Amino acid sequence: MNSQNYVVITGASSGIGRAIAAAFVRRGNNVVLVARRETVLLALKAELMQLNPDITAEIRV
Protein backbone atom coordinates (compact mmCIF):
# COMPACT_ATOMS: atom_id res chain seq x y z
CA MET A 1 0.00 0.00 0.00
CA ASN A 2 2.54 2.59 1.22
CA SER A 3 0.30 5.62 0.61
CA GLN A 4 0.47 8.90 2.50
CA ASN A 5 -2.21 7.74 4.96
CA TYR A 6 -1.15 6.53 8.41
CA VAL A 7 -2.92 5.06 11.41
CA VAL A 8 -1.64 6.53 14.70
CA ILE A 9 -1.58 4.01 17.55
CA THR A 10 -0.90 5.19 21.08
CA GLY A 11 0.20 2.72 23.72
CA ALA A 12 1.62 0.59 20.92
CA SER A 13 4.35 -1.08 22.98
CA SER A 14 2.10 -3.66 24.65
CA GLY A 15 -1.38 -5.05 25.16
CA ILE A 16 -4.25 -3.83 23.04
CA GLY A 17 -2.13 -1.19 21.29
CA ARG A 18 0.34 -3.81 20.12
CA ALA A 19 -2.45 -6.10 18.90
CA ILE A 20 -4.15 -3.25 17.06
CA ALA A 21 -0.88 -2.29 15.39
CA ALA A 22 -0.42 -5.85 14.11
CA ALA A 23 -4.00 -5.95 12.85
CA PHE A 24 -3.64 -2.72 10.87
CA VAL A 25 -0.30 -3.81 9.41
CA ARG A 26 -1.76 -7.13 8.29
CA ARG A 27 -4.41 -5.14 6.41
CA GLY A 28 -1.70 -3.09 4.67
CA ASN A 29 -1.98 0.15 6.64
CA ASN A 30 1.01 2.36 7.39
CA VAL A 31 1.35 3.03 11.12
CA VAL A 32 2.78 5.56 13.55
CA LEU A 33 3.61 3.73 16.78
CA VAL A 34 3.56 5.89 19.93
CA ALA A 35 4.75 4.80 23.39
CA ARG A 36 7.23 5.66 26.13
CA ARG A 37 9.74 2.83 25.64
CA GLU A 38 11.86 3.35 22.53
CA THR A 39 13.58 -0.04 22.68
CA VAL A 40 10.23 -1.84 22.74
CA LEU A 41 8.95 0.28 19.84
CA LEU A 42 12.02 -0.54 17.76
CA ALA A 43 11.48 -4.26 18.35
CA LEU A 44 7.79 -3.93 17.48
CA LYS A 45 8.64 -2.04 14.28
CA ALA A 46 10.96 -4.86 13.20
CA GLU A 47 8.28 -7.44 13.95
CA LEU A 48 5.64 -5.52 12.01
CA MET A 49 7.92 -5.06 9.02
CA GLN A 50 8.28 -8.85 8.87
CA LEU A 51 4.51 -9.23 8.89
CA ASN A 52 4.13 -6.88 5.94
CA PRO A 53 7.28 -5.44 4.32
CA ASP A 54 5.15 -3.20 2.05
CA ILE A 55 4.06 -0.87 4.86
CA THR A 56 5.84 2.01 6.56
CA ALA A 57 6.10 2.01 10.36
CA GLU A 58 7.20 5.20 12.12
CA ILE A 59 7.93 5.41 15.85
CA ARG A 60 7.42 8.32 18.21
CA VAL A 61 8.54 8.29 21.82
Secondary structure, 3 states (H helix, E strand, C coil): CCCCCEEEEECCCCHHHHHHHHHHHHCCCEEEEECCCHHHHHHHHHHHHHHCCCCCEEEEC
